[in-house]
Each structure stands twice: as structure tokens, then as C-alpha cells.
Amino acid sequence: MSKSAPRQQIPQDVVDAGLDETIKKLTPEQIAAAVQRVLGPESAARLQVYLDTCVHCGLCAEACHTYLSRDNDPAFAPVAKVKDTLWKLIRRKGLVTGEELRDMARIAFTECGACRRCSMYCPFGIDIAYLIMLVRRICSLLGVVPLYLQDTTNSHAATMNQMWVQGDEWIDTIQWQEEEALGEVKGARIPLEKEGADIMYSVIAPEPKILAQLLNYMAVIFRVAGLDWTMPATDGWDNSNMAMYSGDFEIMGRVERLHWETAARLKVKKVVMGECGHAYRGAVYDGPRWLGWRRPPIPMLHAIEFYYELLKEGRIKIREKFKPRVTVQDPCNTVRGLGLGEKLRYVVDAMCENFTDVSPNREHNYCCMAGGGTINCGPPWKRSRMLSNRVKAEQLAKTGAEICITPCHNCHSGIEDIIGFYDLGMHTRFISEILVQCIEIPEELKA
Amino acid sequence: MSMYEFATGPLVWIGVLAFVLGCIYRLLALIGPVKRDKVIVPYMSWRYSARSVLNWLTPFRTRNMRMRPFFTVYSFLFHICLIATPLFLAAHVAIWSRTWGFGWWSLPGDLANLMTFVVVAAGFFFLLRRIANPAVRYVTGPGDLGLLAVVLAPFVTGLLAYYQVFDYRTVVTIHGWTGAIWLAAIPFTRISHMIFFPLTRGYMGSEFGFRHARDW
């Protein structure tokens, strides 16, 4: 029955050495061993219950942006992705060929953003993203991971950050951005290694690597708000953690442990996480669970919450609201994963004059199709990724906005890609980019 | 004992026993893994579980239910009638009181009849959806159709018996067998969502609640 379904939408011509070359070295027995390890000892009772409970009703289909974007192609429904991966692996006891495994890796890594929207449409609340993550784990154990994504994991393993930023480059970038901030505000600093500071500010590697200006924006905001903060001069400053999405949980655990140990070494009272969603997820949910901690040892505040508190308490004030029409992207990991939808809107309303909300929004917003490691699968998969999120382009176009505020690095890059691909004539901005434009700098601090 | 007597007597109890023991077995089998678990149980919350289960048991409360009103109506009607009709059917209650000496309130005949028709009609819609909706057809296997047949068979045979189509005693005998198979199948097939629904829903509700978000 299922064979008759059309599958013409599936990208056939993508070349990715991380999948194409690695499968050549595998035997079905090796694949079976990895499958049995992950589906046996590594997965708890939850897997069996999920498999027994799913009634194949397909009610999750319309939750998925890839399904909606690809003209309701049945192969892109969340349950179909599980059918073509896990069900097959279980039915065949892991005895699948390399080619079949490649197809499963394509589904698990490039067609699911692990955004968990489908769990809100499944009547049983089955964690479908978790099932897909099991497939990624199997692929990772076998070395079958999209090359660009595996490179970020390798970078984490070698440098503890995502983009091969070296120790001296990190400090150098911080000092460069401190100078930039001093051009804006008197006494602006990015204090390194300040033991006992109230706040440790965490960023992810793309900031020092390609978006360094974001660091001086934060220096301005911290200075105006008059807060006691610090950043580490050692490794442990990046917790973006692509290993969490490539399925290399051992490295994921190392990255999170070092991040929290660094915060503990600096004896800070709390950690403020920059505008990144999956770094928050890694630090607060996935990392601690892997390490056997119920909660992180030190409270973590996401940037959205942080700005909300600063604005609400009047620690920073808006000089003049941002004029262009803006809309917003609710990142999965901070809105579905942290319930910050209202606070995000408070911040946006406080900063911007013309705000048009997206529909559906908050917990029900569509995924950016960049998170969950999908954008990190790199250029080979970009076209497929764009085709998988036409629904986002349509949703954004309806707002008529010039700017889409994206308080998450993945959303920021992914939506900028969609804007370009579908020619929407808008741009993405982080909250901090708009905030430093609108913030009131007290007379005595003006440089 | 004739086939008819067996099907309306001991077989009923075999079916009920298989259902009860099967459910107990499935839940007991979870105790070991739950004790070893460190990633789910610590995050389960009674409050958020109940919140999620109640929201998902309220018609049109969730966005997905509002997105497909027709499905929501027949799906709720199907499940309510599926459980209530066999429990409160006058002929069934008569069997309980004959065996145990006590019965309970039973449905008026016409209403029970209507409810049985609702189950069969909704089951037909489920079948239609499986065939006509490409996303559902893609994940439909012979097992899914078989399961629908197992669930619907007691209701179809019940109607046949009520209207005395075909030989009454034969139809009732088949009805007894299909009913027993249906009961016994609940804990061991995907109909086990009946017992696992509060657990899976509760877990997802807890995860969302723990994260200050709504899951409906």
C-alpha cells in the first residue's frame, strides 16, 4: 500500500562525502551492531511505549514545515520519516545496506530540524524528534554524518568550540570588540576571567568568528545596565554544541561539562546565554541529562529573558523606538522549549514601533529549518533545505515586514537564507542589533 | 456446553481476564525500565501531566483538533461510544447480573443502537481516511487495517444480532468471539494506546510544563 505513494520530491543528486563515502566501508553486520546498541541498552522504555502507542494516524503530518512546504508529500510527514528509518531498522533488526542507511541519514539529518512541533500535534504526545535523534545516534556511531555537520563536531572535540576558534583568537577578538564598544560608551569593558562576577555571558562560536560586532553590542548593553559580568578567557565559552545534533553524545557531554565547570570556576551567580536557541537547549536540557544532573548547577537566563528583565526593571531605556515594520521568529528551543513567547513580544514591543506578528505564532510557529543541525549540513543540502521551508517564506511574506527579529543564531542564518531564496525583500536582525540602535545612553556614559 | 453458551458465558470472562491481566502485565513490565530511568521519570510532574491529558481529552481544545473539526467530532464520538456502549448495553449488563447477581445502569435500547452505528460509521471514516489521505496511506500497513477490523467486528456483529440478520445464535456466537479477541488485543497491540495515552501524553505535558510552554 505504501509503495504507491509519490516520492518525487526527495533530493536525489546531492553529493555529500560524509554520507556517500562512509557507507562504502560498512557491512550490514556493523550497521546491525550499532542499531542494536542504540535501540537496546541506550534507549529506555520510552522507545517501546512510543512504538506500541503510535497508531499511524498521520495527525502529525501538518505539523511539519517540510510536509507543508513540499506540497503535502507524504514522505515528509513526521511519522513517514520514522517509518522510513526506525520502523525499517527495527523490522530488519538493523540488517540494512549502506545505501539504505544513507537514505535514513538524509532523512534524519537534513529533513528534520528536531523542532518538536509535531509532538504538539500528535494526540499521544510522542516525541518524534527523539525518535529521529535515535537514528542520528546510530548514524553517528557508524560515522555516517553529513560532512559539514561532522566538521563542527570535530571542531568541538579539538577546540571545544564549533568553528575552530583558537585560544589566542578568542582573547584577541574580545579585546578588539572591547575597543569598539569604548568608541560608543565610556568605560565599556568585556571583563575576562573576573572571579565572583554576577554574570557569565555565554556566546557561541559564530560570534567571534563571523559576527564579532555582537560582542561589542553586549558590552554596550551591560555597561548601560551597570551590571557586573565576565567572560572566560579559556575554553568553555562556547556551548553551541553541534555534537548534540550530530549524535555524538560523548562530545556533547564534554562540551557541556566544560561550559558549566568554567562557570563554576568563575564563581558566577548566573549565566546569561546569548541569542542562541540550541546552545540553551544543550546547556539546560540535553547536557545535564547526559551528565546525570537534573538541572544545571548554576541558573541560566536566555538573552530574551535577560533583555526582558532589563527593560521591565528600567535598567535600560529606549531612546527612540525602531521605525521599520518588524516581525518575529519564535525559536523552537526558547519558545516551545522555554515558553519565552510573551517575553519576546514584550521586548519587541518595547523596542519597535511597528510590529506585525506571524501566524501561527508562539509555540505553534513554524521551524526555521536551520536548527537541529540542518543548516550545519552545509551547502550541499541548502537547496533542499530551502524547498523544505516554503511555508516559512509564505508566512513571513504575509506580515509585510522589512525586518524579521530572530533571537537565535540558527533562525537568524536560516531565515536570511529563506529570505534570499524566496526573494522576500527583508532581513533578519538579532534583538541586540536593534537594541543598541535604540538604547538610551546616559549623558555621563556618552563617548 | 454449546458453542453459543460458551461464547456468551466463559468466553466473556476469558476475554475480560485477558484484557485485565494483559494491561497489568504491560504496566508491570514498565517497572524495571522506569526504575533504571534517569532521563524521563525525574521530569514527570503530576500537575503538568494532568494538564496535558485534560487538554487533549477536551474536544477542540488543541490547535490540531480545531484544524480538522470533522475528524475531531467523529474521533471523539468513536472513542466515547466504543467504550460506553459495551459497558452499558442492556444485554451485556444482563450477562453480568446473571453471573454475579448484580448489574448496573444500562443504556436505553435505541440510544445504544445509535451509538453502535456511530462506532461503525466512524470506523468507516477512519478506513476511508487511511485510503484517501496520502499521508495516512503512506504509513498504513496490513496491520493497521487488521486492527480496525478487530475493533469494528464486535460492533458489526452486535448490530447483526440486534436486527437478527442471519441465524441469531450463530451471529451471537461470532459476536462473543470477536468481542473476546478485541478485549485480549487491547494490551498487546497498538490499541494499547488506551493504557499508554496518559503516560506518553503526561510525559510530553511534563516536558513542556517544565519548560514553561503549552503543548496543545
Chai-1 contact restraints between the chains, C-beta under 6 A:
chainA,res_idxA,chainB,res_idxB,connection_type,confidence,min_distance_angstrom,max_distance_angstrom,comment,restraint_id
A,M1,B,T140,contact,1.0,0.0,6.0,A-B,restraint_1
A,S2,B,Y138,contact,1.0,0.0,6.0,A-B,restraint_2
A,A5,B,P134,contact,1.0,0.0,6.0,A-B,restraint_3
A,A5,B,Y138,contact,1.0,0.0,6.0,A-B,restraint_4
A,A44,B,P33,contact,1.0,0.0,6.0,A-B,restraint_5
A,A44,B,D37,contact,1.0,0.0,6.0,A-B,restraint_6
A,A45,B,L30,contact,1.0,0.0,6.0,A-B,restraint_7
A,A45,B,P33,contact,1.0,0.0,6.0,A-B,restraint_8
A,R46,B,I40,contact,1.0,0.0,6.0,A-B,restraint_9
A,V49,B,F196,contact,1.0,0.0,6.0,A-B,restraint_10
A,D52,B,S192,contact,1.0,0.0,6.0,A-B,restraint_11
A,T53,B,H193,contact,1.0,0.0,6.0,A-B,restraint_12
A,T53,B,F196,contact,1.0,0.0,6.0,A-B,restraint_13
A,T53,B,T200,contact,1.0,0.0,6.0,A-B,restraint_14
A,V55,B,R190,contact,1.0,0.0,6.0,A-B,restraint_15
A,V55,B,H193,contact,1.0,0.0,6.0,A-B,restraint_16
A,H56,B,V139,contact,1.0,0.0,6.0,A-B,restraint_17
A,H56,B,D144,contact,1.0,0.0,6.0,A-B,restraint_18
A,G58,B,A135,contact,1.0,0.0,6.0,A-B,restraint_19
A,G58,B,V136,contact,1.0,0.0,6.0,A-B,restraint_20
A,A61,B,A135,contact,1.0,0.0,6.0,A-B,restraint_21
A,P74,B,P134,contact,1.0,0.0,6.0,A-B,restraint_22
A,P74,B,A135,contact,1.0,0.0,6.0,A-B,restraint_23
A,P74,B,Y138,contact,1.0,0.0,6.0,A-B,restraint_24
A,A77,B,A135,contact,1.0,0.0,6.0,A-B,restraint_25
A,V79,B,V139,contact,1.0,0.0,6.0,A-B,restraint_26
A,A80,B,Y138,contact,1.0,0.0,6.0,A-B,restraint_27
A,A80,B,V139,contact,1.0,0.0,6.0,A-B,restraint_28
A,K83,B,V139,contact,1.0,0.0,6.0,A-B,restraint_29
A,S119,B,M204,contact,1.0,0.0,6.0,A-B,restraint_30
A,M120,B,D215,contact,1.0,0.0,6.0,A-B,restraint_31
A,Y121,B,N64,contact,1.0,0.0,6.0,A-B,restraint_32
A,F124,B,F197,contact,1.0,0.0,6.0,A-B,restraint_33
A,F124,B,T200,contact,1.0,0.0,6.0,A-B,restraint_34
A,F124,B,R201,contact,1.0,0.0,6.0,A-B,restraint_35
A,G125,B,T200,contact,1.0,0.0,6.0,A-B,restraint_36
A,G125,B,R201,contact,1.0,0.0,6.0,A-B,restraint_37
A,G125,B,M204,contact,1.0,0.0,6.0,A-B,restraint_38
A,I126,B,T200,contact,1.0,0.0,6.0,A-B,restraint_39
A,R289,B,V39,contact,1.0,0.0,6.0,A-B,restraint_40
A,R294,B,P42,contact,1.0,0.0,6.0,A-B,restraint_41
A,R336,B,A213,contact,1.0,0.0,6.0,A-B,restraint_42
A,G337,B,R211,contact,1.0,0.0,6.0,A-B,restraint_43
A,L338,B,R211,contact,1.0,0.0,6.0,A-B,restraint_44
A,G339,B,R211,contact,1.0,0.0,6.0,A-B,restraint_45
A,G339,B,H212,contact,1.0,0.0,6.0,A-B,restraint_46
A,G339,B,A213,contact,1.0,0.0,6.0,A-B,restraint_47
A,E363,B,A213,contact,1.0,0.0,6.0,A-B,restraint_48
A,E363,B,R214,contact,1.0,0.0,6.0,A-B,restraint_49
A,H364,B,R63,contact,1.0,0.0,6.0,A-B,restraint_50
